[in-house]
Amino acid sequence: MASKPGILTDWPWTPLGNFKYVVLAPWAIHAIHSFLVKDEKERDVAHFLIFPFLLSRMLHNQLWISLSRHRTAKGNNRIVDKGIEFEQVDRERNWDDQIIFNGIIFYIAYFILPGASHMPLWRADGVVITILLHTGPVEFLYYWLHRALHHHYLYSRYHSHHHSSIVTEPITCKN
């Protein structure tokens, strides 16, 4: 937790504890139900695949977390000659909250944006647009917003939590 926690420091589903995944259940159930009930021409594969993609992101993250902790425990490739403490593991245990938030955004966008339904699974122009967005405005904003987080007001309320981890691992950046 930050040294002086500000508003919106915790996710709204934090009180649910390990049951936080229930937040996605209504949308995931609706997507599965509509995929199974509708006839073949009306089915929306992209809507159906939101939840499996979220699960694959969680599995991918967990794989890298486990691998990095194994290598840290083993002693290879340490940047700091120190092991991960239990306090750090507890502090960084909410790495999946961002994935839950992304799932909520994807499901809401599907219902609000008219062009979000029946999208093709692959479009080459979409890949080019994604690359241009990430190399341009996303990296620019990420850098400057991260610099702004080092201002005393924001640092003490939000960002000090991130810098309290001395031994870095893949999920340190998500805290």
Secondary structure, 3 states (H helix, E strand, C coil): CCCCCCCCCCCCCHHHHHHHHHHHHHHHHHHHHHHHHCCCCCCCHHHHCHHHHHHHHHHHHHHHHHHHHHHHHHCCCCCCCCCCCHHHHHHCCCCCHHHHHHHHHHHHHHHHCHHHCCCCCCCHHHHHHHHHHHHHHHHHHHHHHHHHCCCHHHHHHHHHHHHCCCCCCHHHHHC
